[in-house]
Amino acid sequence: MLEKLVASLLVPYLSKYVEDIDEQQLSISLWNGKASLHDLILKPSVLNDLLNPPEDENHNNGPQLPISVHRGLCKNVSLTIPYNKLYSQPVVMEIGEVLLTVCGGTSSASTMSKSAKWDHTASEKEKKLDSFELERKKLRALKEAKEKEEEEASKATGQKVWPHFSVRGNCD
């Protein structure tokens, strides 16, 4: 029971950095003060922010690397938590075997000029809008086909079909 409580505390914190984390990936030996996670998929956006920090309010940013992270995987993370000596001993987190797939070149989002970033953002939003419009048209076509089918069915049976309601039996 305490293991589930610790898992429910750790999973939301780690979900900032890890995609699709669940309590199944977490093994806890509470009485030994040890917890471990295996095969974690890291969020590329967080890793890119670590590699290429965004500008601060003074328009200063750290060194910009001409790479961006495409995928990240962490094979294991181990935590040692000395429950009975929390004030005198540190909590230790060991991260083992981090695998990254990086993309190189000057076209990464971190090295783009401001106008190129705006253009890229605009094109991404336009793609999303186009896909939304396509989905909306499909739904409208389905709705119209359903209404037409209901109308034909009501003509065939001689009963009036109200939207979202159908008349069954004799209503005299």
Secondary structure per residue as TSV (DSSP state, phi and psi in degrees):
chain	resnum	aa	ss	phi	psi
A	1	M	-	360.0	-43.9
A	2	L	H	-65.6	-31.0
A	3	E	H	-61.9	-41.3
A	4	K	H	-66.2	-35.1
A	5	L	H	-65.5	-45.4
A	6	V	H	-63.5	-41.0
A	7	A	H	-62.9	-40.9
A	8	S	H	-68.0	-22.3
A	9	L	H	-83.5	-37.7
A	10	L	H	-76.9	-39.9
A	11	V	H	-60.5	-46.6
A	12	P	H	-63.5	-35.0
A	13	Y	H	-67.3	-45.7
A	14	L	H	-73.2	-21.6
A	15	S	T	-66.8	-14.5
A	16	K	T	-65.7	-29.7
A	17	Y	T	-110.8	-18.4
A	18	V	E	-123.7	137.1
A	19	E	E	-85.0	143.9
A	20	D	S	48.7	48.6
A	21	I	-	-86.6	141.0
A	22	D	-	-139.5	172.3
A	23	E	G	-69.5	-15.7
A	24	Q	G	-69.7	-27.7
A	25	Q	G	-80.4	-9.4
A	26	L	E	-103.0	123.6
A	27	S	E	-115.4	129.4
A	28	I	E	-124.7	132.4
A	29	S	E	-115.4	85.7
A	30	L	G	-61.1	-40.8
A	31	W	G	-72.3	-23.5
A	32	N	G	-89.4	-10.6
A	33	G	T	74.9	32.2
A	34	K	E	-125.8	142.7
A	35	A	E	-141.0	147.8
A	36	S	E	-144.8	149.3
A	37	L	E	-126.5	147.9
A	38	H	E	-133.6	146.1
A	39	D	E	53.5	63.3
A	40	L	E	-95.7	132.7
A	41	I	E	-92.9	117.1
A	42	L	E	-83.7	147.7
A	43	K	-	-77.5	122.4
A	44	P	H	-61.1	-34.2
A	45	S	H	-63.6	-38.9
A	46	V	H	-68.7	-41.6
A	47	L	H	-65.7	-38.7
A	48	N	H	-64.6	-37.2
A	49	D	H	-66.0	-33.1
A	50	L	H	-71.4	-40.7
A	51	L	H	-73.3	-39.1
A	52	N	S	-129.6	85.7
A	53	P	-	-62.4	143.3
A	54	P	-	-70.4	163.1
A	55	E	-	-65.6	144.0
A	56	D	-	-91.4	-173.4
A	57	E	T	-66.0	-19.5
A	58	N	T	-93.6	12.8
A	59	H	S	60.2	29.9
A	60	N	-	-105.1	137.7
A	61	N	-	-142.3	161.4
A	62	G	-	-71.4	-172.2
A	63	P	-	-63.8	133.4
A	64	Q	-	-94.6	119.5
A	65	L	-	-88.5	140.8
A	66	P	S	-81.8	42.6
A	67	I	E	-136.3	159.0
A	68	S	E	-138.9	148.3
A	69	V	E	-82.9	127.8
A	70	H	E	-92.6	-44.0
A	71	R	E	-144.7	152.6
A	72	G	E	-141.3	141.0
A	73	L	E	-139.7	133.2
A	74	C	E	-115.4	119.0
A	75	K	E	-69.1	-41.5
A	76	N	E	-155.5	148.4
A	77	V	E	-132.7	128.7
A	78	S	E	-119.2	135.4
A	79	L	E	-116.1	135.3
A	80	T	E	-118.9	116.7
A	81	I	-	-120.4	106.7
A	82	P	-	-80.0	87.7
A	83	Y	G	-58.5	-38.4
A	84	N	G	-83.6	-7.3
A	85	K	G	-135.8	42.8
A	86	L	T	-62.0	-31.1
A	87	Y	T	-82.7	-20.2
A	88	S	T	-109.6	-18.8
A	89	Q	S	-124.2	147.4
A	90	P	-	-79.7	156.5
A	91	V	-	-84.4	127.7
A	92	V	E	-111.4	129.2
A	93	M	E	-116.9	121.7
A	94	E	E	-110.9	124.8
A	95	I	E	-107.7	122.9
A	96	G	E	-119.6	138.6
A	97	E	E	52.5	83.9
A	98	V	E	-100.3	125.1
A	99	L	E	-112.5	127.8
A	100	L	E	-123.7	140.7
A	101	T	E	-109.6	117.7
A	102	V	E	-115.3	152.0
A	103	C	E	-111.0	134.9
A	104	G	E	-103.0	-179.2
A	105	G	S	106.6	172.7
A	106	T	T	-92.5	3.2
A	107	S	T	-91.1	5.7
A	108	S	S	-68.4	154.6
A	109	A	G	-61.7	-26.8
A	110	S	G	-75.6	-23.5
A	111	T	G	-107.1	6.3
A	112	M	-	-74.2	151.5
A	113	S	-	-72.4	168.0
A	114	K	H	-61.5	-43.0
A	115	S	H	-66.7	-36.4
A	116	A	H	-67.1	-37.4
A	117	K	H	-64.5	-42.1
A	118	W	H	-63.3	-43.5
A	119	D	H	-62.3	-43.2
A	120	H	H	-63.2	-44.8
A	121	T	H	-63.0	-43.1
A	122	A	H	-62.4	-42.3
A	123	S	H	-66.9	-37.5
A	124	E	H	-63.8	-43.4
A	125	K	H	-65.7	-37.2
A	126	E	H	-65.0	-40.0
A	127	K	H	-62.6	-44.1
A	128	K	H	-63.2	-41.4
A	129	L	H	-64.5	-41.7
A	130	D	H	-62.2	-43.3
A	131	S	H	-66.8	-36.1
A	132	F	H	-64.5	-44.4
A	133	E	H	-62.9	-41.3
A	134	L	H	-61.8	-44.2
A	135	E	H	-63.9	-40.6
A	136	R	H	-64.0	-40.1
A	137	K	H	-65.1	-40.1
A	138	K	H	-62.6	-44.5
A	139	L	H	-64.7	-39.9
A	140	R	H	-64.0	-41.9
A	141	A	H	-63.5	-41.1
A	142	L	H	-63.4	-41.7
A	143	K	H	-64.4	-43.9
A	144	E	H	-65.1	-39.3
A	145	A	H	-64.6	-39.5
A	146	K	H	-66.8	-43.0
A	147	E	H	-63.2	-40.3
A	148	K	H	-65.5	-40.8
A	149	E	H	-64.1	-42.2
A	150	E	H	-65.1	-38.1
A	151	E	H	-65.9	-42.9
A	152	E	H	-65.6	-37.8
A	153	A	H	-66.2	-38.0
A	154	S	H	-71.1	-33.5
A	155	K	H	-67.4	-38.6
A	156	A	H	-69.1	-37.2
A	157	T	H	-91.6	-16.1
A	158	G	T	80.5	7.5
A	159	Q	-	-105.8	146.8
A	160	K	-	-84.9	132.1
A	161	V	-	-107.3	120.5
A	162	W	-	-85.4	152.4
A	163	P	T	-58.7	129.0
A	164	H	T	69.5	1.2
A	165	F	-	-132.2	147.2
A	166	S	-	-130.3	144.1
A	167	V	-	-92.1	126.7
A	168	R	-	-116.5	138.9
A	169	G	S	79.0	-163.3
A	170	N	-	-96.4	127.2
A	171	C	-	-105.4	19.9
A	172	D	-	-71.8	360.0
